[in-house]
């Protein structure tokens, strides 16, 4: 960008904001040609990823958090009040960012599966953090149950409940989905397949609902970790990827939106995250690696020249003590993952 172009952008006001919250959304859609070449995609096949890790809080959850806060304000959240949420980390970080700007007290509940990086960021942003055992749904110590009890016991507190909030779908149907499709059309002319996992279900359902209406020929593919039950039931088994999959379908998830499912192992999820770092310079999380591995599998199945898009939900900086650490990998059954550079 030339100096004149920089001055033009600054004059337009498009890069200006009153607070950090003004920089949420409108993330870039990136093409990944070096990674596509490294994994042997056919010539002309295009692999695209919406870089939600570039939101100021480091994840796609920034979009949801601001919407949850604004909905709570419209419903009577008092200035200086307390909000409570159950989180696998990213929604909590995004809420902590919004709460700091808007002047609210935040209480978050997360399980022991959540990385220490996320816990430390939450506390750095001023959140009060409660950590629970990593137990199944229905257990009274499950992080959602603990969050409900804390909200009920805290005078005036508002439990945001991302797992049931219609705002969780709405923000992605109204914003993320339209951004993704328009960017794909500008970059590649169309979008043949969209690949995404399910945590709360908000991103998947919101984007898929928009695509059903605006681009019905786009195939919608569920990416699910091996061990999760969302791609086809079966017995739940614990897995290492954070933020997607579950032992039961979340309330917002609509399986009728799924055209196809792809199940990805922990090893392949983390391998593709490493590949993104070492071929494209992108530091992404394990769920992003899961999405990327599933998108690559879909791209290999489709005819040469197809356009496959996915979403990178969060930054790899949340996992430097986990799969980016060879010692952690060795201790968790992933020995050798780093030896070949993720290839």
Order of alpha helices (4+ residues) and beta strands (2+ residues): alpha-beta-alpha-beta-alpha-beta-alpha-beta-alpha-beta-alpha-beta-alpha-alpha-beta-alpha-beta-beta-alpha-alpha-beta-alpha
